[in-house]
Amino acid sequence: MPEELQKDPLTRGQFLYMGAVGTMMGLALTVPPAFFIMDPALKATIFNRSDIPHVWREIGSIFEVPSGEATAFRVTFPQKQTYDSGGPNSRVGSLTETALASWHDGKIPDLVKKRSEGATFSKSEVRTLEKNINVMSNACTHMGCPVRWDSVHHQIVCPCHGGIYTINGMHVGGPPPHGLWRYVFRIREDGIIEVRHKWVQGTPWIV
């Protein structure tokens, strides 16, 4: 009788089988929800995709970019809802960002000095303008805080952790690992600057 009470009702094989079944059930219940929640981050970091279409958006005119400083422009992009299934009732929201624009080394090209707002530029002149202007994200490359132009020290600074950038967006001080992200942009023949929600290198914190 005592021997029968001490006998294990489960064999080792049965115990391992139940453990394997429990593990599979746990994975089946947790992995799909985890992928659903992480989907936006996976698309942005691994597949370089975003819920924001790559449409062109106007931010302002080159005549609004002054000499010797970086100017902030607000830009709004359409945004598909992150967890939208894409059905007939799908909704489109919006995302507003700030772009910083400055002339290279803060110097306005003679091509612009000789014109006034409303003037038109040839294709070759547009290419020259595009080579001489910076169109950057205002998200610090350290932790994404919004940077701003410091007119006293003539630098772009981050108020959160002291990141410092030149007027061209190059990193010169503080913890940021590199310079500011640069928008893919174009200049129209009428001098209007347009950007897409896409960057020349890397991806900002806010995608």
Residue, then its C-alpha position, 0 to 999 in steps of 0.5 A: m500500500p505505501e509503495e502504491l501511494q508513492k508511485d508517480p501517476l505520470t511517466r517521464g514521457q507523458f510529462l515531457y509530452m504535456g510540457a511540449v503541448g503546453t509550450m506550443m499552445g503558449l506560442a500559438l496564443t502569444v506570437p500572433p498578438a506580439f507580431f500585431i503589436m510590433d508590426p509598425a516597428l518591424k515595418a519601419t526598422i526591418f522593411n523600411r516601410s511606413d504607414i505614411p505614403h511617399v507623397w510630395r508636400e509643400i513646406g515653403s518658398i526658397f525666398e522664405v529661407p534667410s541668410g545665416e540661419a535655419t528656418a522651421f517649416r511645418v509639414t503635414f502628411p497623410q497617415k494610414q491608421t497603424y492597425d487599420s485592416g484596410g477594409p472599406n471603413s479604413r480611415v486616413g489620419s495625418l502626421t505633422e512634422t517640422a522641417l528645418a531649411s537653411w542655405h549651405d553655410g548660411k549663404i544665399p546664392d546670387l541666383v536667389k539674390k537677383r530674383s524676387e518671390g514669384a520668379t521662375f527658375s530653369k531646370s539647371e537653376v533648380r539643380t543649382l539651388e537644390k545643391n545649395i540648400n539643406v532640408m532637414s528633420n528637426a528630430c535630434t539624432h540622439m533621442g528624437c527631441p525637437v531641435r531649434w536654431d540658436s541665433v546667439h551661437h549660430q548653431i542648431v541645438c537640442p534642449c534635451h541633452g545638449g546636442i549641437y549641429t552646424i547650420n548644415g546639420m552636421h554634428v559638432g557636439g553632445p551625444p548625438p551619433h551623427g548629423l540631422w536626418r535630411y528629407v528627400f526634397r525637390i524645388r519647383e520652378d517657382g521656388i517652392i520646396e517640397v518634401r516627402h516622408k523619406w530621408v536620404q540616410g537612416t530613419p528618424w525616431i518618428v516614422 
